[in-house]
């Protein structure tokens, strides 16, 4: 019988099928070939003995959070407590795009901003929209009505950004745990203990442990360039087709940065990503 893994705790996997849910163990053969089932995997199960017999090919996967076959990622991004982190947001956008997942940015906690702080955040919101990213806020719940239908959506973002709170706002029946912000650490406590898929508005969503850092697994500098929209979309106007927008002459991207048409913070993040990846 075919189904999808919707929950994993230790070595127990909850598989949702057309006939109901089954708690299954993976067959030993997966361990022998170094394959670990992931939440989101489409699997074949023995519904009598409760074993996972086969894992069907994945279209993609994320290492952190460990989820497979994702259609889109909602990047929940706090603008206050914790403060907005453009480097982390750009990193997540780049990694998510590299994994063939559609990124959606959701800014939270705008109500905590002072007038001058709000103006600065609006600059980022308008810029990300201008280069083609889907951007929303947790204040516009109506924007989420048809967002999840027939899709597997991963909620991700920095610790304390309000992922669980947003899910509870979208569906109060979920009643996910939320944590207060730790003033001492300047980041939220980890409140999500396992990876689990929930049904929401005709689709499946996953709330994942928050994190404050992540790495460019299996990504080369060229992959970073090609998965940052503004760095890739303007490549054709550079003097050299293999321009990395670093020290090359005739770089169109650097001209746009000088003119203020590409955010300087965005470009600086790109430079840091590429140089860190070379180490």
Order of alpha helices (4+ residues) and beta strands (2+ residues): beta-beta-beta-alpha-beta-beta-beta-beta-beta-alpha-beta-alpha-beta-beta-alpha-beta-beta-beta-beta-alpha-alpha-alpha-alpha
